[in-house]
């Protein structure tokens, strides 16, 4: 398995966020190369690379790009830096440590897809990251890299703007993101039509995650085949996996897409604090079905994770040691989805609050076996019955926690209390130094 | 407009602050196509909040007026996003994450202890009006948990109760 770093190789270097440093390390060479390429050839390289969306869905990026109708202009690019799925904390480091890599990726993508206006939608809780990115964009504009000409050479005007969100998980959903970009509340849109056809202000729009776009310069420079070779089968490249929870070294680790989940936790992240065992792992952000500790010896590649009954989602791995109460954990996750449901669709608006209430009731010892059954029933009525995927995102954790840890739920109802008492979040709750790429936090 | 109190009245806002709002908003709207000014609603409300203290109905009316849209549109945005405050809060806003990764590293204990120390409930403001404390959803600091956001501007990570007490105590 390759140990090539595509995304995090410059993290932690002095001045890594500045244009001079980026250029000294060969930055904007890929854009230079792209200027001499046919736009169709750039798209072809991305298709060959087997790059799949890093935001959660894992959709083939090159294929998504081909959904743009041929003759409708303008087209827009929206880069998703909303990063709000609990357990996910990777895009912020690309922006903090290497914002020009993202800008170069945006420039190449816009050149390939004939787009002249791009927005980076960044969550409101990242003020520092928004500033870093705005400064880097201003630097690129002042240096003539973007603006009326690309790299001061090609007549191709490109503007990039940062649009800050204001605290709404739903705006990470691509059509809610567009609504928010248009200055509205984040209500997801009915699909189809998909944003590639009818997007921002009704025009064709490609929405890609920060990490997805940050891979584009490497793909153009080294070739799609080289990127595909870093991964396996239909998934190319490396990914930024974020590990949090009860591990010795939480942090962001760049690994091939098909890296083993157990190895990531037990070797890279140093295993479990206090030498305890792994009780459960959420492998790709809080919405992904949970795995039991004995199910984690699997590849994290998108399709492999699907075969294992879960999803590799956004690459946010949350680890629970064997002293954690799974009912307590689910209660918190359910509260999150109830809080963040936008309220547009009845099954999600009502169902998420019901689930939250029932899990809370069980956790506090007031639930019955019938309540455990009811949870599964409600979850089953939400998934697939809503406009956007938040309905599924809210029901998948409930279904998987109840199915895989049913004994623990029932024990709460029999003992009429939480067996873990005040230690529901585990016996060792202390914060530990994080490793982000090569940087220690 | 002065009679439509529920929608807020631009006329009630101090003139010099409105001028500053207009100056800064003029720069912000340049990021959007000229015929899509209403797209600037989120930055406009953020700017209004920064200048006038909170997102009152008058601030909402001002943003709507300048962006050529209805106060209803401004209100739905102001009430949808948790970072817009339609009521005044304390001098400092202290937001502690209690989502999963933060709780696995002690976030819930910090939040409970801070509520007790400050004598407030979730969302409450101290008697001297200095601190508003609230629990927030995932701040994207899971690897460096637990995390806290102060004044929606500065993120503090890898916290414990002593550090939080020190940071909150040091807020001017």
Interface residues (C-beta under 8 A of the other chain):
Chain A: X83 X84 X85 X86 X87 X88 X89 X92 X117 X123 X124 X125 X126 X127 X128 X161 X163 X164 X165 X166 X167 X168 X169 X180 X181 X182 X183 X184 X185 X186 X201 X242 X243 X244 X245 X246 X250 X251 X252 X282 X286 X316 X318 X320 X324 X329 X332 X333 X336 X339 X340 X342 X425 X426 X429 X430 X431 X432 X433 X434 X436 X441
Chain B: X31 X32 X33 X36 X38 X39 X40 X41 X42 X43 X45 X46 X67 X69 X73 X76 X77 X80 X81 X82 X83 X84 X98 X99 X100 X101 X103 X104 X105 X106 X108 X109 X136 X137 X138 X139 X140 X141 X142 X143 X144 X145 X146 X149 X152 X153 X154 X155 X157 X158 X159 X160
